[in-house]
Amino acid sequence: MYTDHKKYPKLPKLPNDINQALSMLQKSKSLSDAFGSDVINSYIKLKKIEINDFKTKASFNKKSLSHLGKKITHLTVKLNDSKLNQ
């Protein structure tokens, strides 16, 4: 991740996770001034709902998505073939 932090001690550190990012967003006066506090608060509320939904869903299963990879590969091959035929 961020390994050169000692070389740049005055450079602000990016958030480590989504919750820290949302907390920083909520405290940011410049972003609140730019977008409005209603927009910022709505965005944070939406993200917290999405995080909660993600946590309550079944765990990610790579095998259940393997068919998508095959479809994408097939589509890529078709697109590349069609470009060659132009």
KASULUR-V897570 format. One line per field, one symbol per residue. phi: phi as a letter, one per 30 degrees, with the letter a starting at -180 (. if undefined). psi: psi as a letter, one per 40 degrees, with the letter a starting at -180 (. if undefined). burial: + if it has 9 or more other ideal C-beta (glycine too) atoms within 8 Angstrom, else -. A space follows every 10 residues. Layout:
phi = ???
psi = ???
burial = ???
//
This chain:
phi = .cccdddbdc ddddddaddd dddddddddd ddddcjdddd dddddddddd dddddcdddd beddcddddd dddddddddd dddddd
psi = bgefdddgde hhhiididdd ddddddehdd ddddeidddd dddddddddd dddddeiiih hddeeddddd dddddddddd dddde.
burial = ----+----- ----+----+ ++++++-+-- ++-------+ +-++--++-- +--------- ---------- ---------- ------
//
